[in-house]
C-alpha cells in the first residue's frame, strides 16, 4: 500500500504580495500551510519559518514533510542595479528549492514566474506559450526569472517531482509594493505622465485571481499529466492600455494623470541616462525611468490565458469592477489618500 503524500503546502515568500493572498486562500480551503520568508508571518496560527532562500540548508529544512511547494519569492528590480541580489534570489534560489524538493520527496513545485520572461521590447499581441525566450532581455530581472523558470521546468519528473510555472501578468490589488506605490509617490508631486500614444495594451491580473490560479494548478499538476514541465500565462481577460487601466484607481485616490501623452521615443531616450546613473552610483533609490518600464507600457504586451483555462480551468475569481474597488479601498487606507 502506497504511503499517502503529505498535504501540507509550503509557500516560499508567503509574506509577499502574491504569497500572502495564496496563504489566505489555502487556509480557507482547509489545507495546512507553512510559510518560509525573511520575516515571520503576521498570523500566529500559521506555521512560520524565518529563513533565506539563498541558504540551501534552510530551504532544505523548510521542505520537510511538505506535499506542495509554491515558490513565490523573488527579488524585483526593473533596472540594471542589484545584479548580485537578483542572481542569488532568482537563479540560485530556485536551484536550492529544486534540490530540497527532490531530497525531501516533495510531490509538486509550482513556480511563480512573470510575463517578463519572454519580453525583449518587441510588441507581443495575444502571446501564448509558443513564444521563445529572448536572446537578450531589457533588464536583469527578466533574465534571472527566465533562468529560474527554465531550471524548475527541467526538473519535472526528477525524483518524482512534478513542476510547472505560472507567468503572471502585471499584478495589482491590495498589498502591492511596486507598481501602484511608485505611481502614488509620483502623483503626490505632479500629474502622472502617460507614456506612448495610448494604443498599446498590457495584461494585468488581480492578486486574488493570481493566488486562485496557483491553487487550481496544484489541484491538477502531476509528473505524467499534461501540466508537468509546462509554463502557463496567467492573466485576466480584456487587456487595456496600462495608464487607462489604472486611471480609475488613480483618480479615486484624488490623484490625476496628465492629459497629454509623452512620446515613446523621447521617454526611451531619457531612460538610458536614468539607468546609467543608477548603475554607476549604485543608488538605493530605484530609477523612475528604465528601458523596461518605458517599453513595457508603450508597446503591445499582452497574452492569452487559453492554455491555463484548458489545462487546469483557470477563470478569474474576482471580476474587474470588484477588483478595482477592492484595490481602491485598500489604497485609500494604505496611502491615506482620497479619504472623506
C-alpha positions as CSV (number, residue, x, y, z in Angstrom):
1,X,0.0,0.0,0.0
2,X,1.4,3.4,-1.1
3,X,2.2,5.9,1.6
4,X,-0.1,8.9,1.5
5,X,1.6,12.1,0.4
6,X,1.8,15.0,2.9
7,X,-0.9,17.6,2.4
8,X,1.0,20.5,3.9
9,X,1.7,23.3,1.5
10,X,4.9,25.4,1.8
11,X,4.7,29.0,0.5
12,X,8.1,30.4,0.0
13,X,7.7,34.2,0.1
14,X,4.4,33.8,1.9
15,X,4.7,37.4,3.4
16,X,4.9,38.9,-0.1
17,X,2.3,40.3,-2.4
18,X,1.0,37.2,-4.1
19,X,2.3,34.8,-1.4
20,X,0.1,36.4,1.4
21,X,-3.1,36.1,-0.7
22,X,-2.1,32.5,-1.6
23,X,-1.7,31.6,2.1
24,X,-5.1,33.0,2.9
25,X,-6.8,31.0,0.2
26,X,-5.0,27.8,1.2
27,X,-6.1,28.3,4.8
28,X,-9.7,29.0,3.6
29,X,-9.6,25.7,1.7
30,X,-8.6,23.8,4.9
31,X,-5.1,23.0,3.8
32,X,-2.3,23.2,6.4
33,X,0.3,25.8,5.4
34,X,3.9,26.6,6.3
35,X,5.4,29.9,5.3
36,X,9.1,30.4,4.6
37,X,10.2,34.0,4.4
38,X,12.7,36.6,5.6
39,X,10.2,37.8,8.2
40,X,7.7,36.0,10.4
41,X,4.2,35.5,9.0
42,X,1.9,38.0,10.8
43,X,-0.8,35.4,11.7
44,X,0.4,33.3,14.6
45,X,-1.9,30.5,13.6
46,X,0.2,29.9,10.5
47,X,3.4,27.8,10.9
48,X,6.1,30.3,10.1
49,X,9.8,29.6,9.3
50,X,12.1,32.6,9.1
51,X,14.9,31.9,6.6
52,X,16.7,33.0,3.5
53,X,16.1,31.4,0.0
54,X,19.8,31.9,-0.6
55,X,20.7,29.5,2.2
56,X,20.3,25.9,0.9
57,X,20.3,24.3,4.3
58,X,17.4,26.5,5.5
59,X,15.4,25.8,2.3
60,X,16.0,22.0,2.8
61,X,14.6,22.0,6.3
62,X,11.6,24.1,5.3
63,X,10.6,21.5,2.7
64,X,10.4,18.7,5.3
65,X,7.0,16.9,5.4
66,X,5.6,19.0,2.6
67,X,3.4,17.9,-0.4
68,X,3.4,21.1,-2.4
69,X,5.9,23.9,-2.7
70,X,4.8,27.3,-4.1
71,X,7.9,29.3,-4.9
72,X,6.5,32.9,-4.8
73,X,9.6,34.7,-3.5
74,X,11.7,36.9,-5.9
75,X,13.9,39.9,-6.0
76,X,12.3,42.6,-8.2
77,X,14.2,45.4,-9.9
78,X,13.3,46.6,-13.4
79,X,16.6,48.3,-13.9
80,X,20.2,47.2,-14.1
81,X,21.1,47.5,-10.4
82,X,21.3,44.9,-7.7
83,X,22.6,42.3,-10.2
84,X,24.1,40.1,-7.5
85,X,20.9,40.0,-5.4
86,X,18.8,39.3,-8.4
87,X,21.0,36.4,-9.4
88,X,21.3,34.9,-5.9
89,X,17.5,35.0,-5.2
90,X,16.0,34.4,-8.7
91,X,18.6,32.0,-10.1
92,X,20.3,30.2,-7.1
93,X,17.1,30.3,-5.1
94,X,15.1,28.0,-7.4
95,X,18.1,25.7,-7.6
96,X,18.1,25.4,-3.8
97,X,14.3,24.7,-3.9
98,X,14.5,22.0,-6.5
99,X,17.3,20.3,-4.7
100,X,15.3,20.4,-1.4
101,X,12.1,19.1,-3.0
102,X,13.9,16.2,-4.5
103,X,15.7,15.4,-1.2
104,X,12.5,15.6,0.8
105,X,10.3,13.8,-1.6
106,X,8.0,16.7,-2.3
107,X,5.4,15.9,-5.0
108,X,4.7,19.3,-6.5
109,X,6.6,22.5,-7.2
110,X,4.8,25.5,-8.6
111,X,7.0,28.4,-9.7
112,X,5.6,32.0,-9.7
113,X,7.1,33.4,-12.9
114,X,6.4,36.5,-15.0
115,X,5.4,37.5,-18.5
116,X,8.7,39.3,-18.5
117,X,10.5,36.0,-19.3
118,X,9.5,36.4,-23.0
119,X,9.8,40.2,-23.3
120,X,12.7,41.8,-25.2
121,X,11.0,45.0,-26.1
122,X,9.2,44.0,-29.3
123,X,5.4,44.1,-29.4
124,X,3.5,41.0,-28.2
125,X,-0.1,40.6,-29.2
126,X,-2.2,37.7,-27.9
127,X,1.1,36.0,-26.9
128,X,0.9,32.3,-25.9
129,X,3.3,29.6,-24.6
130,X,4.8,29.0,-28.0
131,X,6.8,32.3,-27.7
132,X,10.6,31.6,-27.3
133,X,12.8,33.0,-24.6
134,X,14.5,36.1,-26.0
135,X,18.3,36.2,-26.6
136,X,18.5,39.3,-24.6
137,X,16.2,40.9,-22.0
138,X,15.8,44.6,-21.3
139,X,16.6,44.1,-17.6
140,X,18.3,41.7,-15.3
141,X,15.0,40.8,-13.6
142,X,13.6,39.2,-16.8
143,X,16.8,37.4,-17.4
144,X,17.1,35.9,-13.9
145,X,13.4,35.0,-13.8
146,X,13.9,33.1,-17.1
147,X,16.9,31.2,-15.7
148,X,14.9,30.2,-12.6
149,X,11.9,29.1,-14.6
150,X,14.0,27.0,-17.0
151,X,15.6,25.2,-14.1
152,X,12.3,24.5,-12.4
153,X,10.7,23.2,-15.6
154,X,13.7,21.0,-16.4
155,X,13.3,19.3,-13.0
156,X,9.9,17.8,-13.8
157,X,10.0,14.1,-13.3
158,X,13.2,14.1,-11.3
159,X,12.8,12.1,-8.1
160,X,9.0,12.0,-8.6
161,X,8.7,15.8,-8.6
162,X,6.1,17.5,-10.8
163,X,6.8,21.1,-11.7
164,X,5.1,23.9,-13.6
165,X,5.5,27.7,-14.0
166,X,2.8,30.4,-13.8
167,X,3.8,33.5,-15.8
168,X,1.8,36.3,-14.1
169,X,0.7,39.5,-15.9
170,X,1.1,42.8,-14.1
171,X,-0.2,42.0,-10.7
172,X,-2.3,44.6,-8.9
173,X,-4.5,44.8,-5.8
174,X,-4.2,45.1,-2.0
175,X,-0.7,44.6,-0.8
176,X,1.0,45.9,-4.0
177,X,4.5,47.1,-3.1
178,X,5.8,48.0,-6.5
179,X,3.7,49.4,-9.3
180,X,0.9,51.3,-7.5
181,X,3.2,52.8,-4.8
182,X,5.5,54.1,-7.4
183,X,2.6,55.8,-9.2
184,X,1.2,57.2,-6.0
185,X,4.6,58.7,-5.0
186,X,4.8,60.3,-8.4
187,X,1.2,61.5,-8.3
188,X,1.7,63.2,-4.9
189,X,4.2,65.6,-6.6
190,X,2.6,66.2,-10.0
191,X,0.2,64.7,-12.6
192,X,1.3,61.2,-13.6
193,X,2.6,61.2,-17.2
194,X,1.0,59.0,-19.8
195,X,3.7,57.3,-21.9
196,X,3.2,56.4,-25.6
197,X,0.2,57.2,-27.8
198,X,-2.3,55.3,-25.6
199,X,-2.9,52.5,-28.1
200,X,-0.6,49.8,-26.5
201,X,-2.3,47.1,-24.4
202,X,-1.0,45.3,-21.4
203,X,-2.0,42.2,-19.5
204,X,-2.9,42.6,-15.8
205,X,-4.1,40.1,-13.2
206,X,-5.8,40.9,-9.9
207,X,-3.8,39.4,-7.0
208,X,-6.6,37.2,-5.6
209,X,-7.0,35.8,-9.1
210,X,-3.3,35.1,-9.3
211,X,-3.5,33.2,-5.9
212,X,-6.5,31.3,-7.1
213,X,-4.6,30.2,-10.3
214,X,-1.9,28.7,-8.1
215,X,-4.4,26.6,-6.2
216,X,-6.0,25.4,-9.3
217,X,-2.6,24.5,-10.8
218,X,-1.8,22.4,-7.6
219,X,-5.1,20.6,-8.0
220,X,-4.2,19.3,-11.4
221,X,-0.4,19.0,-11.5
222,X,1.2,15.6,-11.9
223,X,4.5,14.4,-13.3
224,X,2.9,12.4,-16.2
225,X,-0.1,14.8,-16.7
226,X,-0.4,17.5,-19.3
227,X,0.9,20.2,-16.9
228,X,4.2,18.5,-16.0
229,X,7.1,20.7,-17.0
230,X,4.9,23.3,-18.6
231,X,4.7,27.1,-18.4
232,X,1.4,29.0,-18.4
233,X,0.5,32.6,-18.9
234,X,-1.9,33.6,-16.0
235,X,-3.7,36.8,-17.0
236,X,-7.1,38.3,-16.6
237,X,-9.2,38.9,-19.8
238,X,-9.6,42.2,-21.7
239,X,-6.1,43.7,-21.7
240,X,-6.1,47.5,-21.8
241,X,-3.6,50.4,-22.0
242,X,-1.5,50.4,-18.9
243,X,-2.5,54.0,-18.0
244,X,-6.1,53.8,-18.9
245,X,-6.4,50.6,-16.9
246,X,-5.1,52.3,-13.8
247,X,-6.8,55.7,-14.4
248,X,-10.0,54.9,-12.4
249,X,-7.9,53.8,-9.4
250,X,-5.6,56.8,-9.6
251,X,-8.4,59.3,-9.8
252,X,-10.3,57.6,-7.0
253,X,-7.3,58.3,-4.8
254,X,-7.5,62.0,-5.6
255,X,-4.5,62.0,-7.9
256,X,-4.5,62.8,-11.6
257,X,-3.0,61.7,-14.8
258,X,-1.6,64.2,-17.4
259,X,-3.9,64.9,-20.3
260,X,-1.2,64.8,-22.9
261,X,0.8,61.7,-23.9
262,X,4.6,61.8,-23.8
263,X,6.1,60.3,-27.0
264,X,7.7,56.8,-26.6
265,X,10.9,57.8,-28.4
266,X,11.5,60.7,-26.0
267,X,11.0,58.7,-22.9
268,X,13.1,55.8,-24.2
269,X,15.9,58.2,-24.9
270,X,15.7,59.6,-21.3
271,X,15.7,56.1,-19.9
272,X,19.3,55.4,-20.9
273,X,20.9,58.1,-18.7
274,X,18.5,57.2,-15.9
275,X,19.7,53.6,-16.0
276,X,23.3,54.6,-16.3
277,X,23.1,56.9,-13.3
278,X,21.5,54.1,-11.3
279,X,24.2,51.6,-12.2
280,X,27.2,53.9,-11.7
281,X,26.1,55.4,-8.4
282,X,24.6,52.2,-7.1
283,X,21.8,54.4,-5.6
284,X,19.3,52.7,-3.3
285,X,16.5,54.7,-4.9
286,X,15.2,52.9,-8.0
287,X,15.1,55.0,-11.2
288,X,11.6,56.0,-12.2
289,X,12.6,55.5,-15.9
290,X,14.2,52.4,-17.4
291,X,14.0,51.0,-20.8
292,X,11.8,48.2,-19.4
293,X,9.3,50.5,-17.7
294,X,9.0,52.7,-20.7
295,X,8.8,50.0,-23.4
296,X,6.5,47.6,-21.5
297,X,3.9,50.4,-21.3
298,X,4.3,51.8,-24.8
299,X,4.2,48.7,-27.0
300,X,1.7,45.9,-27.0
301,X,2.5,43.5,-24.2
302,X,-0.5,41.2,-23.8
303,X,-1.2,37.5,-23.6
304,X,-3.9,34.9,-23.9
305,X,-4.6,32.7,-20.9
306,X,-6.3,30.0,-23.0
307,X,-3.8,27.2,-22.1
308,X,-4.3,27.8,-18.4
309,X,-8.1,27.6,-18.9
310,X,-7.8,24.5,-20.9
311,X,-5.3,22.6,-18.7
312,X,-6.4,23.5,-15.2
313,X,-9.6,25.5,-15.6
314,X,-8.4,29.0,-14.7
315,X,-11.1,31.6,-14.6
316,X,-10.9,34.9,-12.7
317,X,-12.2,34.6,-9.1
318,X,-12.9,38.3,-8.9
319,X,-14.3,40.4,-11.8
320,X,-12.7,43.7,-12.9
321,X,-15.1,46.1,-11.3
322,X,-14.9,44.4,-7.9
323,X,-11.1,44.0,-8.2
324,X,-10.7,47.8,-8.9
325,X,-13.0,48.7,-6.0
326,X,-11.1,46.4,-3.5
327,X,-7.8,47.9,-4.7
328,X,-9.1,51.5,-4.3
329,X,-10.4,50.8,-0.7
330,X,-7.1,49.3,0.3
331,X,-5.0,52.1,-1.3
332,X,-7.0,54.8,0.4
333,X,-6.2,53.2,3.8
334,X,-2.6,52.4,2.8
335,X,-1.6,55.8,1.4
336,X,-4.1,58.0,3.3
337,X,-5.5,59.3,0.0
338,X,-8.9,60.2,-1.2
339,X,-10.3,59.9,2.3
340,X,-13.5,61.7,3.1
